[in-house]
Amino acid sequence: MKLAIILTEGFADWECALLMASARSDLGFEIVTATPGGRGVMSMGGLKVVPDRDAETLDPASFDALVVSGGTIWQTEAAPDLSLVYRRFNDHGRPIAAICGATIAFARAGLLDTVAHTSNSIGLLEREPRYRGADLYIDQPQAVSDQGVITAAETAPVSFTAEIYRAIGFSSEDLSAYLALFANEHRAGK
């Protein structure tokens, strides 16, 4: 399995970290990082990433899924327009996933107009004038997956990871146990 992960300047470190680490270390997947123009980027926490390639040239025939990390850039004029990349993957039946602010990029590309989805809030998406999917918005803390489009709020990296695994055929009892392990943190204490 091979996953393409798009990172931008100011990407949110935690949003794809669990996915990338578990996919690479536990499952042996190949992780390919890509950025707009192939430039190095720095995360919100100061992590510097030299990408494997530029995002604009990602070919869906070479990957099992495309994941776009959220971050500060998506609500600014500096947000890259990678709509053609997202659509290429979607048109080729490859799962596409956006978390946090990256859901704005999917809204701009029209990818949330006909599928159930979530984000940090409906208000975040409604600021995007091209967004037409408000009737399909689901206000919940977990990631949402519909017709190969996966979305999540910034606070849902665990269910985001799980939905990506399910979309590429890695649903199992092990995955359920993995989710339960992370959910233990949220159980009522003594």
Disulfide bonds with the S-S distance in Angstrom:
none
